Amino acid sequence: MSEEKKLELTDKEINWLAKQDFLRRQFARFFRTSAIRGMLERDNHSTAGFLAGFCEAKLDKITTLPRDREIAKQIYEKANAVLMPDLNFPVVSCKPGMEKEFQKLIEANTRDAYSAAAIKGTMFIMKALDDGKTPEEAFDKNEELDALGLTRAMGACAASIIVSYHARGEEFRVWWNKRWQLGDEGDKANESDGLLNPSVMSMKE
């Protein structure tokens, strides 16, 4: 097993993070460099994920100053490299005639760690379907998928790809909608060729 990658920041990068108002509000008014070093030491991987998200948001703001943008980009790229999953995907089948489009989708969505993890999860589900597993077995009883720790939003992305590109996509869609429905919205989605997104659903009182 390869050694887990760790996020390592320079003093300049840590000092910059300690001065960010958002982080000071999130953790404490007197947020110090020692707190950042402690976060990196205690839970490096989770801290990398948090900082990747923070820096990506910073880069998306048009008001971010050039000097801040440069440092945010450096930290984001380091954190993304730490979070990036192994891109050795299983070989899976695709609907006939859609192979090139499917390959382009994979290539376009394996450039950042979040998207790459969603794609890898998609491949694990599709491989299980190829092997004759039921949709439930492919999604809910898939040890390789569980190890990735996908969010509901990532799962929804995977489901959308499977429905579009896998030969058993319609079967998976019908099961997926039943899997996540809280009332009858899954049945309605199945009647209209829709696909539920569990990341935006919540229990009603």
C-alpha positions, 0 to 999 in steps of 0.5 A: 500500500502506498503512503498517504499523501500529505498536505504541506504548506510553506510559512508564507501560505500558513501566514496568509491563511491565518489572516483570512477573515472567513477562517477567523470567523469560522474558528476564532477571532484570534485564529493563529498559524499554530491552529493551522499547523495543528489542523494539518497535524491532527487530520491532514486529509480533512484539512486539505479538503476544507482548504481546497474548498476555501481556496477554490471559492477565493479563486472564484471571486472576481474581487480577490486581489492578484496577490491573494489569488496567487497564494490561493491557487498554490494552496488549492493545487497542493490540496487537490493533489493530496485529495486526488484519488488513484485514477486506475479505473476498472474497465466498464461497458458503455451504450453502443455508439457512446464510447467516445463521448463517455471517454471525453466525459471521463477526461473532462471530469478527472482534473480535480479531486472531487470530480475524479472521486465521483467518476471513480465511484461511477466506474465501480457502480458500472463495473458491478452492473456489468458483473450482473449485480442488482442496482442495490448491490452495485450501490448500497453493497459495494465495498469499493464504493463505500471506501471512497466516501462519496457525498450524496451530490457525488452519488447523484452525479454518478447516477446521472452518468450511469443512466445516460451511458450504461446499458442498464441505465434505465433499470438503475434509474427506476431503482435509484428513484425508489431508493431515495424517495421520501413520499411518492416523488420517486414514483412520479420521477419514474413516470416522467423519466426524471432522476431524483437528486438526494443532495437537495432532498430533506424529510418533511415534518 
